[in-house]
Amino acid sequence: MIATAEAQRETPPHLRCPITLQRFRSPVSVVDGQTFERAPIEAWLRANNRSPLTNEPLAHLMLTPNVALRSMIQDYMSQPMPPSP
């Protein structure tokens, strides 16, 4: 089986959700400025009103799309992969 180029590309840590450790697809920010993948943070917030990273209480549970990060990921994924060693 041949893996796709996307599957072979190592995703840098800053482009990964701290909950799932997977590359962001729909990044959203919470009130404390931390960014998470939408579905996992929505699931977290259904049971918690604290940040999963800091355990600090969140002033509100509204999520804001992180458009800048989504653009960075799109740019990263559109770059050619470096040659294999």
Backbone as CSV, one residue per row, in Angstrom:
resi,resn,N_x,N_y,N_z,CA_x,CA_y,CA_z,C_x,C_y,C_z
1,MET,0.848,-1.183,0.000,0.000,0.000,0.000,0.890,1.242,0.000
2,ILE,0.584,2.190,-0.857,1.366,3.422,-0.975,0.677,4.501,-0.163
3,ALA,1.430,5.122,0.739,0.882,6.197,1.566,0.833,7.479,0.754
4,THR,-0.143,8.311,1.066,-0.236,9.598,0.381,0.849,10.525,0.905
5,ALA,1.150,11.552,0.130,2.161,12.527,0.554,1.743,13.192,1.857
6,GLU,0.446,13.453,2.020,-0.032,14.087,3.247,0.225,13.190,4.453
7,ALA,0.001,11.895,4.311,0.219,10.976,5.423,1.703,10.845,5.744
8,GLN,2.564,10.982,4.752,4.000,10.842,4.966,4.617,12.085,5.591
9,ARG,3.985,13.225,5.418,4.528,14.500,5.900,4.398,14.580,7.420
10,GLU,5.509,14.857,8.080,5.509,15.032,9.531,4.953,16.416,9.850
11,THR,3.931,16.470,10.679,3.315,17.740,11.037,4.048,18.353,12.223
12,PRO,4.517,19.602,12.089,5.191,20.262,13.209,4.256,20.385,14.425
13,PRO,4.790,20.364,15.622,3.965,20.421,16.836,3.025,21.625,16.899
14,HIS,3.454,22.780,16.399,2.606,23.971,16.501,1.395,23.913,15.560
15,LEU,1.352,22.917,14.678,0.206,22.740,13.783,-0.667,21.567,14.227
16,ARG,-0.472,21.104,15.469,-1.222,19.973,16.009,-2.080,20.405,17.194
17,CYS,-3.222,19.790,17.299,-4.110,20.035,18.441,-3.494,19.437,19.697
18,PRO,-3.439,20.189,20.794,-2.862,19.644,22.023,-3.716,18.555,22.671
19,ILE,-4.965,18.404,22.255,-5.809,17.332,22.790,-5.586,16.041,22.006
20,THR,-5.649,16.124,20.686,-5.579,14.920,19.852,-4.176,14.618,19.339
21,LEU,-3.314,15.618,19.341,-1.962,15.544,18.771,-1.982,15.301,17.261
22,GLN,-3.124,15.552,16.635,-3.265,15.437,15.189,-3.243,16.837,14.574
23,ARG,-2.905,16.892,13.272,-2.883,18.173,12.574,-4.274,18.805,12.612
24,PHE,-4.303,20.113,12.868,-5.564,20.844,12.882,-6.247,20.760,11.523
25,ARG,-7.554,20.659,11.541,-8.376,20.765,10.330,-9.361,21.927,10.484
26,SER,-9.876,22.090,11.695,-10.809,23.176,11.989,-10.414,23.807,13.326
27,PRO,-9.297,24.585,13.341,-8.821,25.139,14.608,-9.710,26.261,15.122
28,VAL,-9.968,26.210,16.419,-10.732,27.262,17.087,-10.002,27.662,18.361
29,SER,-10.197,28.911,18.757,-9.580,29.412,19.988,-10.637,29.578,21.065
30,VAL,-10.217,29.353,22.303,-11.080,29.614,23.457,-10.679,30.964,24.034
31,VAL,-11.413,31.414,25.028,-11.233,32.763,25.556,-9.827,33.021,26.095
32,ASP,-9.115,31.986,26.546,-7.760,32.221,27.078,-6.693,32.273,25.993
33,GLY,-7.113,32.173,24.722,-6.179,32.300,23.612,-5.608,30.979,23.109
34,GLN,-5.883,29.881,23.804,-5.395,28.572,23.359,-6.223,28.090,22.181
35,THR,-5.584,27.319,21.298,-6.264,26.819,20.098,-6.343,25.304,20.149
36,PHE,-7.497,24.794,19.723,-7.782,23.367,19.716,-8.535,23.013,18.444
37,GLU,-8.573,21.740,18.117,-9.435,21.240,17.042,-10.882,21.358,17.532
38,ARG,-11.781,21.775,16.642,-13.159,22.085,17.048,-13.858,20.925,17.768
39,ALA,-13.957,19.757,17.173,-14.737,18.665,17.774,-14.212,18.245,19.149
40,PRO,-12.903,18.051,19.328,-12.436,17.663,20.662,-12.654,18.722,21.744
41,ILE,-12.497,20.004,21.404,-12.707,21.026,22.434,-14.202,21.180,22.721
42,GLU,-15.050,21.000,21.712,-16.495,21.035,21.984,-16.875,19.907,22.942
43,ALA,-16.317,18.716,22.718,-16.593,17.589,23.614,-16.087,17.893,25.022
44,TRP,-14.882,18.448,25.127,-14.312,18.800,26.431,-15.209,19.796,27.161
45,LEU,-15.659,20.822,26.426,-16.433,21.893,27.051,-17.846,21.457,27.442
46,ARG,-18.342,20.370,26.872,-19.644,19.851,27.310,-19.561,19.345,28.761
47,ALA,-18.371,18.940,29.189,-18.205,18.382,30.534,-17.380,19.272,31.466
48,ASN,-16.733,20.300,30.927,-15.814,21.130,31.710,-15.985,22.601,31.365
49,ASN,-15.676,23.464,32.309,-15.640,24.904,32.014,-14.249,25.459,32.295
50,ARG,-13.241,24.583,32.214,-11.845,24.952,32.447,-11.020,24.616,31.214
51,SER,-9.895,25.291,31.074,-8.994,25.017,29.959,-8.372,23.628,30.138
52,PRO,-8.343,22.811,29.072,-7.690,21.509,29.196,-6.171,21.621,29.328
53,LEU,-5.596,22.775,28.985,-4.147,22.954,29.109,-3.727,23.522,30.454
54,THR,-4.469,24.493,30.950,-4.053,25.191,32.171,-4.907,24.848,33.385
55,ASN,-6.073,24.264,33.154,-7.064,23.964,34.186,-7.639,25.232,34.829
56,GLU,-7.386,26.376,34.206,-7.960,27.628,34.694,-9.411,27.737,34.222
57,PRO,-10.283,28.342,35.030,-11.669,28.536,34.596,-11.723,29.437,33.351
58,LEU,-12.623,29.125,32.449,-12.816,29.942,31.244,-13.969,30.909,31.498
59,ALA,-13.783,32.169,31.159,-14.797,33.199,31.394,-16.077,32.925,30.598
60,HIS,-15.935,32.331,29.425,-17.088,31.908,28.624,-16.638,30.750,27.744
61,LEU,-17.588,30.081,27.132,-17.295,28.875,26.355,-17.417,29.097,24.849
62,MET,-17.456,30.358,24.437,-17.565,30.669,23.017,-16.262,30.304,22.296
63,LEU,-16.371,29.705,21.120,-15.217,29.332,20.303,-15.106,30.284,19.122
64,THR,-13.868,30.641,18.780,-13.608,31.543,17.667,-12.728,30.824,16.649
65,PRO,-13.159,30.743,15.383,-12.309,30.109,14.369,-10.941,30.788,14.313
66,ASN,-9.890,29.998,14.245,-8.524,30.526,14.145,-8.139,30.495,12.662
67,VAL,-8.564,31.533,11.965,-8.379,31.632,10.517,-6.903,31.732,10.157
68,ALA,-6.140,32.460,10.954,-4.709,32.618,10.669,-3.994,31.271,10.736
69,LEU,-4.286,30.481,11.750,-3.647,29.170,11.869,-4.086,28.246,10.738
70,ARG,-5.359,28.283,10.393,-5.841,27.454,9.286,-5.105,27.816,7.990
71,SER,-4.866,29.097,7.763,-4.115,29.530,6.571,-2.670,29.043,6.614
72,MET,-2.049,29.103,7.806,-0.675,28.599,7.937,-0.600,27.107,7.604
73,ILE,-1.576,26.354,8.043,-1.598,24.915,7.766,-1.782,24.664,6.280
74,GLN,-2.680,25.406,5.666,-2.893,25.263,4.222,-1.615,25.588,3.461
75,ASP,-0.912,26.651,3.863,0.358,26.999,3.223,1.387,25.894,3.418
76,TYR,1.480,25.380,4.630,2.438,24.317,4.933,2.154,23.077,4.077
77,MET,0.894,22.707,3.990,0.530,21.492,3.251,0.698,21.679,1.740
78,SER,0.708,22.908,1.264,0.856,23.135,-0.176,2.334,23.176,-0.609
79,GLN,3.243,23.237,0.365,4.675,23.247,0.051,5.123,21.854,-0.395
80,PRO,6.067,21.795,-1.342,6.576,20.479,-1.739,7.262,19.797,-0.561
81,MET,7.129,18.493,-0.514,7.810,17.739,0.546,9.307,17.720,0.266
82,PRO,10.115,17.830,1.329,11.562,17.724,1.124,11.919,16.312,0.665
83,PRO,12.991,16.171,-0.083,13.366,14.829,-0.552,13.711,13.920,0.623
84,SER,13.447,12.638,0.450,13.768,11.643,1.476,15.278,11.462,1.539
85,PRO,15.804,11.215,2.755,17.260,11.037,2.887,17.727,9.739,2.244
